Amino acid sequence: MVMEYSQAVAYIEGARRLSGMTRGQDNIRGVLEDMGNPHKKLRFIHVAGTNGKGSTCAMLESMLMRAGYKVGMFTSPYLQRFNERFQINGKPIEDDVLARLATDIRRVSEARQARGLPPAVYFEINTVLSFLWFLEQQVDIAIIEVGIGGLLDCTNIITPEVAVVTPIGLDHVKILGNTLEEIAFQKAGIYKPGVACVTSCQRQEAMEVLVAKASQCGEALQVAPRVSGLESSLSGNAFTVLGEEFFVPLAGPHQADNAATAITAARQLQRRGWDKLTDKAIREGLAQARWTGRLETIGHQPLILLDGAHNGHGACALADAIEGFHLPARPTVVCGILNKDVPPMVDAFLRFAGNIICTRPDSPRAMDPVELAAIFTQKRGSAEGIAVCEQPGEALEQAVALAGQDGCVVVCGSLYLVGEIRTRLVGLEG
C-alpha cells in the first residue's frame, strides 16, 4: 500500500535515527542496485563546498533552464517545506509522487533488512528518491548538492559531467577534519577521471589539495576567475568576468564570486557538447536566478533581510555584505543558532548588529537562546540591547517594533529559523 504524504515524510525523517548504521557508499549502492541503478541512466553536475553550494546550484539551474534543458536539482536542507529538496525546472516534487517513491524505497529497504542488511537511512533515502524521480521525469541533467564533505557522502556514487567545489571553510570539523587541508581533501573527493574539475577561488592550503586531486584524476583544475567592476546592492550584483558583463539578482558580494564559479562550470558544459547552453543563455539565466533565504529582502518599513548563514564562514560573508550596504542605522538582529561554530558566528554578527534578540530555531539541535544571549553579552562587553525571546514569531514582532519603519531587521544564524520566519511573512508559496 502506498503511504500517505504525511506518512512518507515521517518515514524519511524517522530514518535520521538510523543514520549511524551505515558508512560510505556501500549501502546506497546496494539500494540503488535493487532499484535498477537509476543514477547510471542520468547525467549530473555535482557540487560540494562549505558555503555557496545552494546558490551555485540555483544559478546553474537557471542557466540550463534558460537554454531549454529540463533540469533536476537536489539540495539540502529545505527552507520551508520538505519537498523543496527535490525540484525539476524550479518546481518541487508533488506530494503524491514523493509518497509513492518513498513507499518503493521503504519496500526495498525492508526486503534488504530481511536479508540481514542495513536499512536505507535518512540521506540515502533522499538521494535515491531524487534519482528515481529525475529518471522517471527524463531530465536532461540533474544538479546534485553534496550533503556533508564529498568523498564519503552518499551522493558520491555518481560520475558527473562537471564536479564543482565552492569556497571551503571550517565546518563539520568533527566529521571532516580540523584543518582546511583535511576538509579540502574530503571536498575534492567528488573529482574523478574524465570529469571537468571546477573550483571557486580558495585559500592556498585548500587550493593545493584541490589541484593535486584534479591532477591525480588526469584533469586540469578549472579555477573561477576573479570578478571586476563589482557593483553590489540589495537588488544583486553587476560585475565583469573576463571582459564580459553579468548581473545576478542575489544580494551580497560573495554571490558575484559564486556566479563566477557557476559561469566556469557552465563553460565546461559547453566544452562537453551542451550546445544549447550558449553564452546568451548563461548570461540571461544568471540574471533570472533565484535562491530564497540568502540575504533575501522580504519586507520594507522596516527593511527585513533573511539570511541562512549558519557557520562562521557564512556569517562573515553576511557581515561583509551588510557593512557594504551602508544602511542608515545598525540593524536589529533576530538570531538563533544550532549548537555548532557559535563563537565565530557571534563575532561576525556583532560587526553589524544593533539590538539583538536571541531566539530558538525549530530544531532539536538548537542552542538555548539564554546561553546564546550570554555569549553575545560576553563578547560585546555589555548586556545592553540584548534580549531573549523563545518564540521566533514573537522575536520578529519585537524586532520590527525596535527597528521602526525606517530601520532594518536581519534574521540570521540558522536556515531553520529563516524558513520559519519566511513562512510567517509570505506563506509557503511566497
C-alpha positions as CSV (number, residue, x, y, z in Angstrom):
1,M,0.0,0.0,0.0
2,V,1.3,3.5,-0.9
3,M,1.9,5.7,2.1
4,E,0.1,9.0,2.5
5,Y,2.3,12.1,2.1
6,S,2.5,12.7,5.9
7,Q,3.4,9.1,6.5
8,A,6.2,9.3,3.8
9,V,7.7,12.4,5.4
10,A,7.5,10.8,8.8
11,Y,9.2,7.6,7.4
12,I,12.1,9.7,5.9
13,E,12.5,11.9,9.0
14,G,12.4,8.9,11.2
15,A,15.3,7.4,9.4
16,R,17.6,10.1,10.8
17,R,17.9,8.0,14.0
18,L,19.3,5.2,11.8
19,S,22.0,7.3,10.2
20,G,24.8,5.8,12.3
21,M,24.1,2.4,10.9
22,T,25.9,2.9,7.5
23,R,29.2,4.4,6.4
24,G,30.5,5.3,2.9
25,Q,28.6,4.3,-0.2
26,D,28.2,0.5,0.1
27,N,24.6,0.7,1.5
28,I,23.3,3.2,-1.0
29,R,24.9,1.3,-3.9
30,G,23.0,-1.8,-2.7
31,V,19.7,0.0,-2.5
32,L,20.2,1.5,-6.0
33,E,21.2,-1.9,-7.4
34,D,18.0,-3.3,-6.1
35,M,16.1,-0.4,-7.7
36,G,17.6,-0.7,-11.1
37,N,20.5,1.7,-10.8
38,P,18.6,4.8,-11.8
39,H,21.7,7.0,-11.3
40,K,23.5,5.2,-14.1
41,K,20.9,6.5,-16.6
42,L,21.3,10.2,-15.7
43,R,23.7,13.0,-16.3
44,F,24.8,15.2,-13.4
45,I,26.6,18.2,-12.1
46,H,28.0,17.6,-8.6
47,V,28.5,20.5,-6.2
48,A,30.5,20.4,-2.9
49,G,31.9,23.1,-0.6
50,T,31.3,24.8,2.8
51,N,29.3,27.8,1.6
52,G,27.7,28.9,-1.6
53,K,26.7,25.4,-2.7
54,G,23.0,26.1,-2.9
55,S,23.4,29.4,-4.6
56,T,25.8,28.0,-7.2
57,C,23.3,25.1,-7.9
58,A,20.5,27.6,-8.3
59,M,22.5,29.7,-10.8
60,L,23.4,26.6,-12.8
61,E,19.8,25.5,-12.8
62,S,18.6,28.9,-14.1
63,M,21.3,28.9,-16.9
64,L,20.4,25.4,-18.1
65,M,16.6,26.2,-17.9
66,R,17.2,29.3,-20.0
67,A,19.0,27.2,-22.5
68,G,15.9,25.0,-22.8
69,Y,17.0,22.0,-20.8
70,K,14.9,20.0,-18.3
71,V,16.8,20.3,-15.1
72,G,16.6,18.4,-11.9
73,M,18.0,19.7,-8.7
74,F,18.6,18.0,-5.3
75,T,19.7,20.3,-2.4
76,S,19.6,20.3,1.3
77,P,18.4,21.4,3.7
78,Y,15.0,22.7,2.7
79,L,13.9,26.1,3.8
80,Q,10.1,25.9,4.3
81,R,8.8,22.6,3.1
82,F,10.4,19.2,2.7
83,N,9.5,18.9,-1.0
84,E,11.9,21.8,-1.8
85,R,14.8,19.4,-1.7
86,F,13.7,17.8,-5.0
87,Q,13.0,20.2,-7.9
88,I,12.6,20.0,-11.7
89,N,12.8,23.3,-13.5
90,G,12.3,25.1,-10.2
91,K,9.1,23.2,-9.1
92,P,9.2,20.9,-6.1
93,I,8.1,17.3,-6.3
94,E,4.4,16.7,-5.8
95,D,3.2,15.2,-2.5
96,D,1.7,12.1,-4.1
97,V,4.8,11.4,-6.2
98,L,7.0,11.8,-3.1
99,A,4.8,9.4,-1.2
100,R,4.8,6.8,-4.0
101,L,8.6,6.8,-4.4
102,A,9.2,6.8,-0.7
103,T,7.0,3.7,-0.5
104,D,9.0,2.0,-3.1
105,I,12.2,2.8,-1.3
106,R,10.8,1.5,2.0
107,R,9.8,-1.7,0.4
108,V,13.3,-2.3,-1.0
109,S,14.9,-1.3,2.3
110,E,12.7,-3.7,4.3
111,A,13.5,-6.5,1.9
112,R,17.2,-5.8,2.4
113,Q,16.7,-5.8,6.2
114,A,15.1,-9.2,5.9
115,R,18.3,-10.4,4.3
116,G,20.3,-9.1,7.2
117,L,21.5,-5.9,5.5
118,P,21.2,-2.3,6.9
119,P,18.1,-0.3,6.1
120,A,18.3,2.8,4.0
121,V,19.0,5.8,6.2
122,Y,17.9,9.4,6.0
123,F,20.2,10.9,3.4
124,E,20.3,7.7,1.4
125,I,16.6,7.7,1.1
126,N,16.5,11.3,-0.1
127,T,19.3,10.7,-2.6
128,V,17.7,7.6,-4.0
129,L,14.3,9.4,-4.2
130,S,15.8,12.2,-6.2
131,F,17.4,9.8,-8.7
132,L,14.2,7.8,-9.2
133,W,12.1,11.0,-9.8
134,F,14.7,12.6,-12.1
135,L,14.8,9.4,-14.2
136,E,11.0,9.0,-14.2
137,Q,10.7,12.6,-15.5
138,Q,13.6,12.1,-18.0
139,V,15.5,15.2,-17.0
140,D,18.4,16.3,-19.3
141,I,20.7,16.9,-16.4
142,A,20.5,16.8,-12.6
143,I,22.3,19.1,-10.2
144,I,23.3,17.3,-7.0
145,E,24.4,19.1,-3.9
146,V,26.7,17.1,-1.5
147,G,25.3,16.6,1.9
148,I,28.5,16.6,4.0
149,G,32.0,16.6,2.8
150,G,32.2,14.8,-0.6
151,L,34.5,11.8,-0.6
152,L,32.3,9.7,1.8
153,D,29.0,11.4,1.1
154,C,26.3,9.1,-0.3
155,T,25.8,11.4,-3.3
156,N,29.4,10.5,-4.4
157,I,28.2,7.4,-6.2
158,I,27.6,9.4,-9.3
159,T,30.0,10.3,-12.2
160,P,29.1,13.8,-13.2
161,E,29.8,15.9,-16.3
162,V,31.3,18.6,-14.0
163,A,32.3,18.5,-10.3
164,V,32.3,21.9,-8.6
165,V,33.8,22.8,-5.2
166,T,32.6,26.2,-3.8
167,P,34.5,28.1,-1.0
168,I,35.9,25.9,1.7
169,G,35.9,26.8,5.4
170,L,36.0,25.1,8.7
171,D,32.7,23.4,9.2
172,H,31.6,19.9,10.4
173,V,35.1,19.6,11.9
174,K,34.2,16.5,14.0
175,I,33.4,14.7,10.8
176,L,35.7,16.2,8.1
177,G,38.8,17.2,10.0
178,N,40.3,20.1,11.9
179,T,42.2,21.9,9.1
180,L,41.4,23.3,5.7
181,E,43.6,20.7,4.1
182,E,41.7,17.9,5.7
183,I,38.4,19.4,4.8
184,A,39.5,20.2,1.3
185,F,40.6,16.5,0.9
186,Q,37.0,15.4,1.6
187,K,35.5,18.0,-0.7
188,A,37.9,17.1,-3.5
189,G,36.6,13.5,-3.3
190,I,34.0,14.4,-5.9
191,Y,36.7,14.9,-8.5
192,K,37.0,11.9,-10.8
193,P,38.8,10.9,-14.0
194,G,37.0,12.1,-17.1
195,V,35.1,14.8,-15.1
196,A,35.6,18.5,-15.5
197,C,37.0,19.7,-12.2
198,V,36.0,23.3,-11.2
199,T,36.6,25.3,-8.0
200,S,36.0,28.7,-6.6
201,C,38.9,30.8,-5.6
202,Q,40.2,29.2,-2.4
203,R,42.8,29.8,0.3
204,Q,46.2,28.4,-0.6
205,E,46.1,25.4,1.7
206,A,42.8,24.3,0.3
207,M,43.7,25.1,-3.3
208,E,46.9,23.0,-3.2
209,V,44.8,19.9,-2.2
210,L,42.2,20.5,-5.0
211,V,45.0,21.0,-7.6
212,A,46.6,17.7,-6.5
213,K,43.4,15.7,-6.6
214,A,42.4,17.0,-10.0
215,S,45.9,16.1,-11.3
216,Q,45.6,12.6,-9.9
217,C,42.4,12.3,-11.9
218,G,44.2,13.5,-15.1
219,E,42.3,16.7,-15.2
220,A,43.4,20.4,-15.1
221,L,41.7,22.2,-12.3
222,Q,39.5,25.0,-13.7
223,V,39.6,27.9,-11.2
224,A,36.8,30.5,-11.4
225,P,38.3,33.9,-12.4
226,R,38.2,36.9,-10.1
227,V,35.3,39.3,-10.8
228,S,36.0,43.0,-11.5
229,G,33.9,46.2,-11.7
230,L,31.7,44.9,-8.9
231,E,28.6,47.0,-8.1
232,S,26.8,45.4,-5.2
233,S,23.4,46.4,-3.7
234,L,20.4,44.8,-2.1
235,S,19.0,44.0,-5.6
236,G,22.0,42.0,-6.6
237,N,25.5,42.3,-8.2
238,A,26.6,43.7,-11.5
239,F,30.2,42.6,-12.4
240,T,32.6,41.7,-15.1
241,V,34.3,38.3,-15.7
242,L,37.0,38.1,-18.4
243,G,35.7,41.2,-20.1
244,E,32.0,40.1,-20.2
245,E,29.4,41.9,-18.1
246,F,26.9,39.9,-15.9
247,F,24.2,40.5,-13.3
248,V,23.0,38.2,-10.6
249,P,19.9,39.2,-8.6
250,L,21.2,37.7,-5.3
251,A,22.5,40.2,-2.7
252,G,25.9,40.2,-1.2
253,P,29.3,40.5,-3.0
254,H,30.0,36.8,-2.3
255,Q,27.3,35.9,-4.7
256,A,29.3,37.5,-7.5
257,D,32.1,35.0,-6.7
258,N,29.6,32.2,-6.6
259,A,28.3,33.4,-10.0
260,A,31.9,33.3,-11.4
261,T,32.1,29.7,-10.3
262,A,28.7,28.8,-11.9
263,I,29.8,30.5,-15.1
264,T,33.1,28.5,-15.1
265,A,31.1,25.3,-14.6
266,A,28.7,26.3,-17.4
267,R,31.7,26.9,-19.8
268,Q,32.9,23.4,-19.0
269,L,29.5,22.0,-20.0
270,Q,29.7,23.9,-23.3
271,R,33.1,22.2,-24.0
272,R,31.4,18.9,-23.3
273,G,28.8,19.3,-26.0
274,W,25.9,21.0,-24.2
275,D,25.3,23.2,-27.3
276,K,22.1,24.9,-26.3
277,L,23.9,26.4,-23.3
278,T,25.0,29.4,-25.3
279,D,26.8,32.5,-23.8
280,K,23.5,34.3,-24.1
281,A,21.7,31.6,-22.1
282,I,24.4,31.7,-19.4
283,R,24.1,35.5,-19.1
284,E,20.3,35.6,-19.2
285,G,19.9,32.6,-17.0
286,L,22.2,34.1,-14.4
287,A,20.1,37.3,-14.4
288,Q,17.0,35.2,-13.6
289,A,18.5,33.1,-10.8
290,R,16.5,32.9,-7.5
291,W,17.6,31.4,-4.2
292,T,15.4,32.2,-1.2
293,G,16.5,32.8,2.3
294,R,20.0,34.0,1.4
295,L,20.3,37.7,2.0
296,E,16.7,38.0,0.7
297,T,14.8,41.2,1.1
298,I,11.4,40.1,2.4
299,G,9.8,43.3,3.6
300,H,10.1,47.1,3.8
301,Q,9.2,49.6,6.5
302,P,11.2,48.2,8.1
303,L,13.5,46.5,5.7
304,I,13.6,42.8,6.6
305,L,16.5,40.7,5.4
306,L,16.7,36.9,5.8
307,D,20.0,35.1,5.6
308,G,20.6,31.5,6.4
309,A,24.3,32.0,7.4
310,H,24.8,29.0,9.7
311,N,28.6,28.8,10.2
312,G,31.5,31.2,10.7
313,H,32.4,31.5,7.1
314,G,28.8,32.3,6.0
315,A,28.4,34.7,8.9
316,C,31.5,36.7,7.9
317,A,30.1,36.9,4.3
318,L,26.8,38.3,5.7
319,A,28.7,40.8,7.8
320,D,30.8,41.9,4.9
321,A,27.6,42.4,2.8
322,I,25.7,44.3,5.5
323,E,28.6,46.7,6.1
324,G,28.8,47.3,2.3
325,F,25.2,48.3,2.1
326,H,25.8,51.4,4.3
327,L,22.4,51.2,6.0
328,P,21.3,54.3,7.8
329,A,21.3,52.6,11.2
330,R,22.6,49.3,12.7
331,P,20.1,46.6,12.1
332,T,18.1,44.9,14.8
333,V,19.1,41.2,14.7
334,V,16.9,38.2,15.3
335,C,19.4,35.3,15.9
336,G,19.0,31.6,16.5
337,I,21.9,29.2,16.2
338,L,22.3,25.4,16.3
339,N,25.0,24.0,18.6
340,K,28.0,24.5,16.3
341,D,30.5,27.1,15.3
342,V,28.9,29.6,17.7
343,P,31.8,32.0,18.8
344,P,32.9,32.9,15.2
345,M,29.3,33.4,14.2
346,V,28.6,35.7,17.2
347,D,31.8,37.7,16.4
348,A,30.6,38.2,12.8
349,F,27.1,39.2,13.8
350,L,28.4,41.7,16.3
351,R,30.1,43.6,13.5
352,F,26.8,44.9,12.3
353,A,24.2,44.3,15.0
354,G,22.4,47.0,17.0
355,N,19.8,45.4,19.1
356,I,19.9,41.6,19.3
357,I,17.0,39.3,20.1
358,C,18.1,35.7,20.7
359,T,15.5,33.0,19.9
360,R,15.2,29.2,19.4
361,P,15.1,27.7,15.9
362,D,12.8,24.7,15.4
363,S,15.4,22.0,15.7
364,P,16.4,19.6,18.5
365,R,20.0,20.9,18.0
366,A,19.0,24.5,18.6
367,M,21.1,26.4,21.2
368,D,19.3,27.7,24.3
369,P,18.7,31.4,23.5
370,V,19.6,32.3,27.1
371,E,23.1,30.7,26.5
372,L,23.4,32.5,23.2
373,A,22.5,35.8,24.7
374,A,25.2,35.3,27.4
375,I,27.8,34.8,24.6
376,F,26.7,37.9,22.8
377,T,26.9,39.8,26.2
378,Q,30.3,38.5,27.0
379,K,31.7,39.3,23.6
380,R,30.1,42.7,23.4
381,G,31.1,43.5,27.0
382,S,27.6,44.7,27.9
383,A,24.0,43.3,28.0
384,E,22.6,46.5,26.7
385,G,20.4,45.9,23.7
386,I,20.5,42.1,24.0
387,A,17.2,40.3,24.7
388,V,15.8,36.7,24.7
389,C,12.5,35.7,23.2
390,E,11.9,31.9,23.0
391,Q,9.4,32.0,20.1
392,P,10.8,33.2,16.7
393,G,7.5,34.8,15.7
394,E,7.4,36.9,18.8
395,A,11.1,37.7,18.4
396,L,10.3,39.1,14.9
397,E,7.5,41.2,16.3
398,Q,9.8,42.7,18.9
399,A,12.5,43.3,16.3
400,V,10.1,45.1,14.0
401,A,8.9,47.4,16.8
402,L,12.5,48.2,17.8
403,A,13.6,48.9,14.2
404,G,10.8,51.2,13.4
405,Q,9.6,51.9,9.8
406,D,12.9,53.4,8.7
407,G,15.1,50.7,10.3
408,C,16.2,47.3,9.3
409,V,15.8,43.8,10.8
410,V,18.2,40.9,9.9
411,V,17.1,37.4,10.7
412,C,20.1,35.0,10.7
413,G,22.0,32.1,12.3
414,S,20.1,29.1,11.0
415,L,18.2,28.0,8.0
416,Y,15.6,26.5,10.3
417,L,15.0,30.0,11.8
418,V,14.9,31.7,8.4
419,G,12.5,29.2,7.0
420,E,10.1,29.6,9.9
421,I,10.2,33.4,9.7
422,R,9.8,33.3,5.9
423,T,6.7,31.1,6.2
424,R,5.3,33.6,8.7
425,L,5.9,36.6,6.5
426,V,5.0,35.3,3.0
427,G,3.4,31.8,3.4
428,L,4.6,28.5,1.8
429,E,4.0,29.8,-1.7
430,G,5.8,33.1,-1.3
